[in-house]
Amino acid sequence: MKTIVFAALLAVAAALPRPDEDAHSAEILVDDRVHPEEGAYSFNFETENGIQVSESASAGEEGQSNSQGVFRFPMDNGEVAEVKWVANEFGFQPESSLLPVAPAFPHPIPEFVLEQIRFAEEQRRNADSEEDK
């Protein structure tokens, strides 16, 4: 029985696809790192397959880390994708033509909606003036 189980496990292991090691690795061409004092840092690396990453940071006034960077990578169509970003007390702020953009409002705002907005603003002004008395 042990021989049958062993043979079955061996057959399953032999049937598993083998990962192509070269498909998931690339030689690192550049690897620069700087770690000065007080939480500041910077690094820059580039691989042979066109991936580039650059980042630097310093300590912020509120105790946060203020960092900025860019990463680039080749896309399947041959173009190079680029994402620039900043991360600070206002959060993570990426910039790239790859990021989706909200569509333009599909139609004008109907008049009855504008009337409701004006009515709400008038009520708010009236409430504020009542509080001031």
Secondary structure, 3 states (H helix, E strand, C coil): CHHHHHHHHHHHHHHCCCCCHHHHCCCEEEEEEECCCCCCEEEEEEECCCCEEEEEEEECCCCCEEEEEEEEEECCCCCEEEEEEEEECCEEEEECCCCCCCCCCCCCCCHHHHHHHHHHHHHHHHHHHHHHC
